[in-house]
Amino acid sequence: MVRCGVSLPALMQLLGHKDIRMTLRYVQVTQQDLQREFHTARRNAAQPHRVPVLAVPRAPAAGGLPGIAQALTATRHLLEMYRRQEGSEKTRRKLQRLDRRLLAVATEIERLATGEK
């Protein structure tokens, strides 16, 4: 029944067992079964999220400070998308610190552009 697609919990219920270990006594898993399950799981796995490609102009659109601000915004967005995919907590924290630094630079660029001190 397992080879026909019945799950172990369902088989346990069908056989009237209270413990999965009793059901496992009757189940013989072969190498072919393991390979089939592995390939089925890989085929059904969700595709990893792809980082979107942002259209960042080769030369700043407005030139000068507004163009730099636009490039910083795009960079921060891409960095955040990458950070969310990263598996290592340590790397995610480093990327978050880098994002804070970029935000500080973007804030200073904004102040320069508006003439604030």
C-alpha angles and dihedrals in degrees: 000000000000090000089053091058104267110143121234094246090051091047089049090055093045092053092045095238120157094201128046089221090068091053091048090058088068098041119089112194114200130197088253090056091052092049092049092050092047094051092045091052092049092049092049096043116117114257113249115258112262121222109246118238111239120209102240111175117239090232120030109271096223095024125226122031098350090055091049090049090051091050091049091051092051091046092051091050093052091045091053092049090052092045091056091055096047114109099202115084090204092055091046090055091050091050090049090053090050090051090053090053091050089049090053090051091048090050091052091048089052091051091050091049093051094042096244120150 
